[in-house]
Each structure stands twice: as structure tokens, then as C-alpha cells.
């Protein structure tokens, strides 16, 4: 009974903050151009910053895996940073969709975030 109550409360809190409907995406970095030789995937959730190991990359791709922007006129955008913390060192911001598209980007990505713009 206690576990059920905790689960219900957690669902209520997440639902009230919008976390259950937040956009989620998969982000992949690659050692080589044309999105080959992967470093591995991370899951992005709208509004959260993910710090990454600072390996040089030549390309990346991302795709929406679930959710949608609360504002129907906005699109999911992946923002890439050369500094940790997703506040300084913005390199690019690219709109993404359900299908992954390779982006050539010769940089050392240290953080990434997903936003709706």
C-alpha cells in the first residue's frame, strides 16, 4: 500500500511539473565525419543540461523519441556547448525531429541541452 501511495504521489508531482509530457530525444556523438564511429548515445529531456566527456567530435545526430513541445508553434532544438553547464560556449542550435539527421561539427562538445523554441 505504501509503495502504491508513493507511486501515485510521484506521478502527481511529475504530472504537475509537466515532466511526463516533456520532449525527449536521443543524442549521439561521433569520432568521424558523416556520423560514423559512435562515442555513444545519451538521452536528452527538455530543459535539462547533460554534461559530456570532452572528446573531440566531427559529427553528431539527434532525434525526438517522445513527447512534444507544450507550445505547438515551437520546435525541439538541440543546443551544443563547448563549456560544461549549458550556459557559455554555445556552438550551435539545431531543430530536430523524429528522424536523425547527421550534423558535421568539428568541436569538443562538453554539454548539450534540449529546448523548445
C-alpha positions as CSV (number, residue, x, y, z in Angstrom):
1,X,0.0,0.0,0.0
2,X,2.8,2.4,0.8
3,X,4.6,1.8,-2.5
4,X,1.3,2.5,-4.3
5,X,0.8,5.7,-2.5
6,X,4.4,6.8,-3.2
7,X,4.0,5.9,-6.9
8,X,0.8,7.9,-7.0
9,X,2.4,10.9,-5.4
10,X,5.4,10.8,-7.7
11,X,3.1,10.6,-10.7
12,X,1.1,13.6,-9.4
13,X,4.3,15.7,-8.9
14,X,5.7,14.8,-12.3
15,X,2.4,15.5,-14.0
16,X,2.0,18.9,-12.3
17,X,5.5,20.0,-13.4
18,X,5.0,18.8,-16.9
19,X,7.8,16.3,-16.8
20,X,5.7,13.5,-18.1
21,X,4.9,15.3,-21.3
22,X,8.4,16.8,-21.8
23,X,10.1,16.3,-25.1
24,X,12.8,13.6,-25.0
25,X,15.5,12.9,-27.6
26,X,18.4,10.6,-28.3
27,X,21.8,12.4,-28.9
28,X,24.8,10.7,-30.5
29,X,28.3,12.0,-30.9
30,X,30.8,10.6,-33.4
31,X,34.6,10.5,-33.7
32,X,34.4,10.6,-37.5
33,X,32.6,12.7,-40.1
34,X,29.3,11.5,-41.6
35,X,28.1,10.1,-38.3
36,X,30.4,7.1,-38.2
37,X,32.4,5.6,-35.3
38,X,30.0,6.5,-32.4
39,X,31.0,7.6,-29.0
40,X,27.7,6.5,-27.6
41,X,24.2,7.8,-27.0
42,X,22.7,10.0,-24.3
43,X,19.0,10.7,-23.6
44,X,18.0,14.4,-23.5
45,X,15.0,15.7,-21.6
46,X,13.6,19.2,-22.4
47,X,15.1,21.8,-20.1
48,X,17.9,19.7,-18.6
49,X,21.6,20.1,-19.3
50,X,23.8,17.0,-19.9
51,X,27.5,17.4,-19.4
52,X,29.6,15.1,-21.6
53,X,33.2,13.9,-21.5
54,X,35.3,16.3,-23.6
55,X,36.2,14.1,-26.6
56,X,36.7,15.8,-29.9
57,X,33.9,15.1,-32.3
58,X,33.4,15.6,-36.0
59,X,29.7,15.0,-36.2
60,X,26.5,14.3,-34.2
61,X,22.9,13.4,-34.7
62,X,19.7,13.6,-32.6
63,X,16.1,12.6,-32.9
64,X,13.0,13.1,-30.8
65,X,11.9,9.9,-29.1
66,X,8.8,11.0,-27.2
67,X,6.7,14.0,-26.2
68,X,6.1,17.3,-27.9
69,X,6.6,21.0,-27.1
70,X,3.8,22.4,-24.9
71,X,3.7,25.4,-27.3
72,X,2.5,23.9,-30.7
73,X,4.3,26.7,-32.6
74,X,7.7,25.7,-31.0
75,X,10.1,23.0,-32.2
76,X,12.6,20.9,-30.3
77,X,16.1,22.4,-30.6
78,X,19.4,20.7,-29.5
79,X,21.9,23.3,-28.2
80,X,25.6,22.3,-28.3
81,X,28.1,23.9,-25.9
82,X,31.9,23.8,-25.7
83,X,31.7,24.5,-22.0
84,X,30.1,22.4,-19.3
85,X,26.8,23.6,-17.7
86,X,25.0,24.7,-20.9
87,X,25.4,28.4,-20.2
88,X,28.5,29.5,-22.1
89,X,30.3,28.4,-25.2
90,X,27.2,27.9,-27.4
91,X,28.3,26.4,-30.7
92,X,25.0,25.7,-32.4
93,X,21.3,25.2,-32.1
94,X,19.6,22.8,-34.5
95,X,15.9,21.9,-34.7
96,X,15.3,18.2,-34.6
97,X,12.5,15.8,-35.5
98,X,11.6,12.1,-35.4
99,X,14.4,11.1,-37.9
100,X,18.0,11.6,-37.0
101,X,20.0,13.8,-39.4
102,X,23.8,14.0,-39.3
103,X,25.3,17.4,-38.5
104,X,29.0,17.9,-39.3
105,X,30.5,19.8,-36.3
106,X,34.2,19.8,-35.6
107,X,34.3,20.7,-31.9
108,X,34.8,19.4,-28.4
109,X,31.2,19.1,-27.1
110,X,31.1,19.4,-23.3
111,X,27.4,19.9,-22.7
112,X,24.1,19.7,-24.6
113,X,20.5,20.6,-23.8
114,X,17.1,20.2,-25.4
115,X,14.7,23.2,-25.5
116,X,11.5,24.2,-27.3
117,X,11.9,27.4,-29.4
